[in-house]
Amino acid sequence: MISRRLFLKTTGASLALAGIPISGHTRDLPNGNIVVIILEGGMDGLAAVPPLGDPDLERHRKALMATNPISLNPFFGLHPALGGYAGMLANNEATIIHATNFPYTRRSHFEGQNVIESGNLTPFADRSGWIGRALDLAQMPGRALSIDMPLIIRGNLNNDNYYPASLVGSSTASPALMRLLSRHHQGFTATAFEKLSEKYAYEEKAAARDPVSLAKYAGRQLRNPQGPSAAVLRVNDFDTHANQGSDKGQHSRQLSELDDIFLGLKSGLKDEWKNTIILTLTEFGRTVKINGTVGTDHGFASAGLLAGGMLKKGQILTEWPGLANKYLFEKRDLQSTIDYRSVCAAAIEKAYGLDHNLIADKVFYTPALPRLTDKLFL
């Protein structure tokens, strides 16, 4: 039961690939692929998907509202930096989940990021991640090409990681030589050489490291029938405490990069787009009200952006709580009304063909987790 996990990193983004089936070990090929885009820092869902029909939005944050938001329906708009994603919505290839998050409320980056990757609501209580556990259940555990295996793809079975050295000739070592050395050693040394033979059998080609190139590369790998079935992209700098901006500024730049990543994934996936589910994760949203430095602080609920050909239709799924002071979480944050773990569970059920009750219990440790699969996917 061995699959490979691959990790590429740049200053603005990183990529991990996981769940490559191995003939004779993997039970079945999955129904589809899951791509998670982690937006580190706390993406402002009220800026990305503004509830223009809520009369309290402008009262709370006029200085952060985009001048010409893209109209989605009479109530919601979309930040103009997400123009490509808007086209996916219009083409029934995207879905927005609003007023949502993992039910973590303490507003710590370190704890929140651990929670959304592990899927365990108790920070730092788990050594595995929710995609890793899902791959275990789908009988596709594996390893990562990285110095540090990303938590979200760590499973409980056969975890292994691998990072190629820069020494001359190290990337072209012979798997046959490793197997020969394994046969002439015993115990741990023999096992180590055997693992090296498996690792060197995978030829890793160079790839550009900017976020869009990583997205296109991920798409190309995912469309390989014997390739990975999960990808994790990480984008940072969503922590906008000061000078957040509206039409321009740090948050707008990050949304524009996210838009390019969605388009890059679609470009790389080609026909495999129809078998792929893409979803964003962020550790928390931002405060409803603007702070003293024209930014926002750590909040609670945000918006989740989904895309891919397995979605049912272009829609905004929400139980909108309202932005009046009396409706805010702890009198400062957008309230979360949809547990985003249900969205992740639905993606696993659709892509990997696992039973919802099994996912709820073994992946997210919440047997009563609501099932959203039929609302989101074909």
N, C-alpha and C positions, 0 to 999 in steps of 0.2 A: 504494500500500500504506500507507494512513494510517488510524490509529485514534486514539481519544482516551484520555488518561489523566488521571484527575481525583484531586485531593488535597484533603482537608478535615482541619483540625487543631484539637484542643482541648487543654486542659492535661493530660487523662488519657488521651487516645487520639487516633489519627489514622486516616484512611481514604484509600486510593488505589484508583481504578477504572481498569481497562485493558482493551484488546482489543475495542473497538467496531468491528464490521465496516462497511466502506464499500462500497456497491454499485458493482460494476464493477472493484473492486480486490481485495477479500478473496475467496479461493478458494472456501471453503465456510463455512457457519456451524458452529461447534464442536458436539461432541456434548453438552457440558455446561459447567459453570462451576467454577472453583476459587476458594475463599476461604481465604486464609492469615491466621491470627491470630498475630502476633508477640508473645510474652510476654517483654518486655525485663527483664533482670536475673538470669535463671536460675530458672525455675520448679522448685520442689521436687517431683519426681515421687513421692518416697516419702511425702510429705504428701498430695498430691492423690489418688494411687492406692496406698494402703498395702498392702504384702504381709503381711497379718495372719497368714498361715500360716507365715511365716518365723520360726523361733524366735529369731533374732538381732535382729529389728526392735525389740522392746520393750527389749531389753538396751542397744541403742545410743541410742535416742531416745524413751524413755517420756514425757518432758515435752512432746514435740511431737505426740503421738498424739491424735487427736480422740476424744472420749468415746464418741460414738455414730456410728461410721462406717457408711455404707450398705453392706450386704453384697452383693457381686456374685457370688461363688462361694466355695467353701471356703477359697480361698487369698487372694483379693484383695478389698479393700473400696474405697470411694470416700469422699472427704471430704464431710461433710454439706452443705457450701456448694454442692455440685454436684448438687443434687436434680433440677433440670430436665434436666441431662445424663444423670442416671441413668434418667430416663423414656425418653430417646432410646435408651439401651442396651437397655432392656427391650422397646422397640418395634422392635428391629433397625435402628435409624437411627444407630448410633454404634459405633465400634470404638476400643479403646485399644491402643497399641503401647507396651510397657514395656521398660525397660532398653535404651534407644535414644538415639541422638543422631547428629548429623554427627560423623565421626571427627576432631574437633578437641579437643586435650587440654591446651592451655596456659592455660586459665581466665582469659583477658583478655576483659572485656566488649567492648572495641572490636574486637579481632580476631575474637572469636566471633560477634558480630553481623554483621560483614562477611562471614564465612564462610557463615553460614546464609542470608544474602540473596544473595550472589554465586553460591553453589554451588561455589566454587573453594576447595579446602582450603588453598591458600596465601593468607593474609590480604593484602588490598589489591593482589592481582595482576590483578584483573579490573575493567573499567569497566561491565560489564553484570551483570544478575541472572538467576537461573535461570528465573523466570517470563518475564522479558523475552526471553530466548533461545528459550523455548518458543513464545512468541507470534510471534517472528520465523519459526520453522520452520512455524508454522501460518498464516503469511502475514497476521498481524495486528499488525505493529509500530505504534508510535504515539507519543503525547505525554501529558504530565501537566499538569493544572491545579494548579501548585504553584510555589513559588520554588525548591525543591530537589527534583528528581525522585527518589523513593525508589529506592535501588539495586536492589531485588529486581525491579522492573518495567522497569528500563532494558534495552533491547535494543541490538543493533548496527546496526539499520537505521532511518533516518528518525526518530531521537530528537528530540523537541522538547518544550519545556515552556512553560506559559502561566499567568500569575497576574493576574487582573483588578485594575485600579487602583480606588481608592475615589473618584476624581474624578467630579464630577457629570456624568452622561451617558455615562461611559466604558463602562458595562456594556450600553448600548443602541446602540452604534455600528453603522452600517449595513454589512453585507457587500457590498452593491451599490456603495457608495462606495469601499470598499477595492479592489474589482475595477476600478472606473473609474480609480482612482489608479495601479493596477498597469499598466494598458494605456498610461498616459501617462509611464511611467518605464522605464528599462532597467537590466539587470544586477541587482546585489544589491538595490537599492531596489525594483525591480519584484517580485522574489521575496519581499521582506519584506511588501509590501502584500498579495500573494496569500496568504501564510500568515495574515495578520491576517483576511482575508475568511473563511477556513476556520474560524478560532478564534471569530470573532464570530457565525458561523452556529449555534454551539452555545449554546443558552440555558440557563444554569445557574441553578437556583432555590435559594433559601435553604433551608438545612437546619439543624436543631438540632445542636449539636456535642458533646453528652454521648455516652459510649460506646454506650449502648443505642440512642439515636436514630440514631447513625451506622450501627449494625448494621441497623436497620430500613430506613434510607435505602439502604444497599448492597443489601439484598434486593430493594427495589422496582426499583432500577436493573438488577439482574441478571435480573429476570424480563421485562424488555423484550426482545422478539425481536431488535431492532436495537440493543440496549444492550451493555454490557461483558460480557466472559466471565471476568474475573478481578477480585478485590477483595483488598486487603490492609489489615487492621486492626492497629494497633499499640497495645499496652497496656503500661504501664511499672510500676515499683515492685515487682518480684518479687525484688529483691536484699535478702534478709532476714538480715543479719549479726547483728542483735540483736533480742531480744524477738519472735521470729517468731510465737509463739502456736500454739495448737492449735485449739480450737473457735472462738476469737476471735483477733483480732490482725491484723497487716498481711497475712500470707499468706492467711488466711481471707477477708479483705475482697477481695483480688484474685481469689481463686477464685470468690467470689460474683459479682463483676463479670463474670468470664469466663462464668459460667453464664448471666447475663442477656444477654450478647452472643450466645451460642448460640441462646437463645430468641428474641431480637430478630431474628436472621437468618432463623430459620424463619418468624416472623410476617411479615417483609417479603417473603420469597420466595414464599410461598403455594404454588401448584402447581409452581413452578419448583424447589422443594425436591427433587423427585424427580430433577432433573438437576444437582444441585450436590454438590460435595465440599468440606468444610470441614476444615482441619487446623491444628493449632497448631505453632508453631516457638519454640524457646527456645535461647539460645546455649550453655547447659550446665545441668546439674542442681546439686544442693547436696551437701555432704559428708554422709556417713551419720551421723557422730557429731555431737553438739551441741557448740558451742564454749562459751567461758567467759562469754558474754553471752546465753545461751539463744537462740542463733540458729544459723545454718549458714553455711558459707563456700562459695566457688566449688568446684563438683565436676565431674563428667563426665556420666554418663548421667542421663536423666530419663524422663518419659513423654510420649508424643504422643497428643493427643485428636483423634479424627476424628469427623465427623458428616455427615449428608446422606442423601438418598434413593438414591444410587448405590452405597452400601455393600452388601456381601453379606449381613451379619448382625451382630447385636450380639455382640461377642467381645472377648477380651483376647489379643492376639498377642504372645508373648514367648518367649524362651529364657532363663528366669530363672537368673541366675548365682549367687545366694545372697548373704547379707549377713555371713557369717562372715569374720573378718579375712583369712583366707587367700585369699578370693575377691575382695576389694576391689581396685579399680584404684589402684595406688600406695599401697596399705594405708589408703585413706581414702574412696574414692568407689565408688558403684555402677558396676559394669562395664557397658559397652555391648556388647550381643550382636547388635543389629540396626542396620544402617546406615540412618539415617532418610532418606538420599537415595533409597533404594529405594522408600520410601513416597511421597516427592514425585514420583519418576519414574512410579510406578503411577498417581498422580492425573493427571499430564499425559497418560499413555497413554489412560486412560479418558475424560477430559474432552475432550481435543483430538484424539484419534484418531491420534496419532503412534506410530511404531514404537518399541518399547522400546530396541532397539539404537541407534537414532538418538538417542534421548533420553540414553541412558547416555553416548554418545560426544560429542555436540555440546552438551548442556546441562550435564552433570555431569563431563565429561572423564574418565570411568571406564568403558571399554568392558565390563569384567567385572562391572559393577554387577548384583547379583542382581535378578531380576524377581519382584515380589510381587503383581502385578495380579490374578491369579486367586484369590489368598488373600483379597484385600480387597474386590473389586468384583464385581458381578453380571455 
